């Protein structure tokens, strides 16, 4: 069932010239819902297009210097790279929080990939596997190699034990577990040296500097 109303048209034809970004965005999102109920294309609806222009005007008033805005955005990006969400989420349960769970395991996978690069491993020598589990489970990311296994979870059984690694014999766990915090993964070279020490002395891994 489709039906149209005057809501978005009134908002678009009589915009608030002093609307904040938050108010303009709220109006646009509500208008999009209104447009969908009418069964009309968002890309072509005149009211939607006018409200987008109004939102752009609010943004221009709030930050007229585009170059300065881009610089701030770049600085924010650099800060996130320096302190990734992996560290903020570590130590917390993520079961039931789909976005936090997805973010943690995506970043854990990326971090383990950098470890394999530091070890100089070929793609066929190892495998990185994400086991998400059920909606209310934390899930686990694993790096599997014939000589070692690394497991990363959002929260370990002990404090600061999100990362666990074992010595393996032909892919089968054969040693006692070692535990550490998620921050270990942010220094792939140092963590690679820990893993290299688990391998038989006769076949050292060429760890990158």
MORAKA-V136832 format. One record per residue. RES is the residue in one small letter. PHI is phi in whole degrees, -180 to 180 (none if undefined). OMEGA is omega in whole degrees, 0 to 359 (999 if undefined). NEAR is the number of other C-alpha atoms within 8 Angstrom. Layout:
((RES	PHI	OMEGA	NEAR) (RES	PHI	OMEGA	NEAR))
This chain:
((x	none	178	3) (x	-115	175	6) (x	-152	183	7) (x	-110	177	8) (x	-134	181	7) (x	-90	190	6) (x	-53	187	8) (x	-68	179	14) (x	-67	178	8) (x	-62	181	8) (x	-64	185	11) (x	-75	185	11) (x	-81	179	8) (x	-128	182	6) (x	-74	176	8) (x	-82	184	5) (x	-67	181	4) (x	-109	183	5) (x	-62	175	9) (x	-75	178	7) (x	-61	180	10) (x	-61	181	7) (x	-67	180	8) (x	-66	179	13) (x	-67	178	9) (x	-61	179	8) (x	-63	180	11) (x	-66	181	12) (x	-64	177	8) (x	-66	180	9) (x	-67	178	11) (x	-63	176	10) (x	-61	179	8) (x	-61	181	12) (x	-65	179	15) (x	-65	177	10) (x	-63	179	11) (x	-83	180	10) (x	73	183	8) (x	-108	182	8) (x	-74	178	8) (x	-64	183	9) (x	-68	185	6) (x	-117	183	7) (x	-71	185	10) (x	-62	181	6) (x	-64	179	11) (x	-62	181	16) (x	-64	177	10) (x	-66	180	10) (x	-69	175	14) (x	-64	178	9) (x	-65	178	8) (x	-66	177	10) (x	-63	178	12) (x	-62	177	8) (x	-65	177	8) (x	-62	179	13) (x	-65	180	10) (x	-65	178	8) (x	-68	182	7) (x	-73	182	7) (x	-146	185	8) (x	-71	183	7) (x	-90	183	6) (x	-66	180	7) (x	-63	179	6) (x	-65	179	7) (x	-65	178	9) (x	-64	179	8) (x	-65	177	8) (x	-62	180	8) (x	-64	179	8) (x	-64	178	8) (x	-66	178	8) (x	-63	179	8) (x	-63	180	8) (x	-63	179	8) (x	-66	179	8) (x	-69	178	9) (x	-64	180	7) (x	-74	181	6) (x	-133	186	8) (x	-64	180	8) (x	-60	177	10) (x	-50	182	11) (x	-73	180	9) (x	-69	182	7) (x	-81	182	11) (x	-55	182	12) (x	94	181	10) (x	-120	173	7) (x	-74	179	7) (x	-119	176	13) (x	-59	183	12) (x	93	177	7) (x	-114	188	8) (x	-60	184	9) (x	-70	179	6) (x	-62	180	9) (x	-64	181	12) (x	-63	181	8) (x	-65	181	10) (x	-60	185	13) (x	-73	175	12) (x	-65	180	8) (x	-73	176	10) (x	-64	179	12) (x	-63	179	12) (x	-63	180	8) (x	-64	178	11) (x	-67	176	12) (x	-63	178	9) (x	-68	176	9) (x	-65	179	13) (x	-64	177	10) (x	-66	179	9) (x	-65	178	13) (x	-79	182	14) (x	74	182	10) (x	-80	173	9) (x	-79	182	6) (x	-54	183	6) (x	-77	182	5) (x	-85	184	8) (x	-149	179	11) (x	-146	174	10) (x	-109	186	11) (x	-126	174	9) (x	-106	175	10) (x	-108	186	7) (x	-72	184	8) (x	72	180	8) (x	-74	183	7) (x	-58	184	7) (x	-103	175	9) (x	-106	183	10) (x	-77	182	13) (x	81	183	14) (x	-153	174	12) (x	-114	184	14) (x	-124	167	12) (x	-109	184	12) (x	-112	178	12) (x	-141	181	11) (x	-60	184	12) (x	-102	181	11) (x	-161	173	16) (x	-134	176	15) (x	-120	178	11) (x	-120	180	11) (x	-124	178	12) (x	-129	179	12) (x	-62	181	15) (x	-145	180	12) (x	-87	178	11) (x	-70	179	5) (x	-113	176	5) (x	-62	178	7) (x	54	181	10) (x	-133	181	13) (x	-71	180	15) (x	-111	177	14) (x	-129	178	12) (x	-136	184	12) (x	-131	165	14) (x	-79	180	14) (x	-125	173	14) (x	-122	183	10) (x	56	176	6) (x	87	180	11) (x	-104	182	7) (x	-58	185	10) (x	-135	181	8) (x	-139	179	7) (x	-74	181	6) (x	-73	170	8) (x	-113	184	7) (x	-124	176	10) (x	-162	181	10) (x	-82	183	9) (x	-61	181	14) (x	-61	177	7) (x	-57	184	11) (x	-72	182	11) (x	-80	174	7) (x	-119	187	8) (x	-60	179	13) (x	-65	180	12) (x	-66	180	8) (x	-70	177	11) (x	-61	179	13) (x	-67	175	10) (x	-62	181	8) (x	-70	180	10) (x	-63	180	11) (x	-67	180	9) (x	-81	184	10) (x	-80	176	12) (x	-56	185	7) (x	-60	184	6) (x	-76	182	4) (x	-134	181	6) (x	-66	176	9) (x	-85	179	8) (x	-80	183	6) (x	-72	180	11) (x	-70	180	8) (x	-71	999	4))
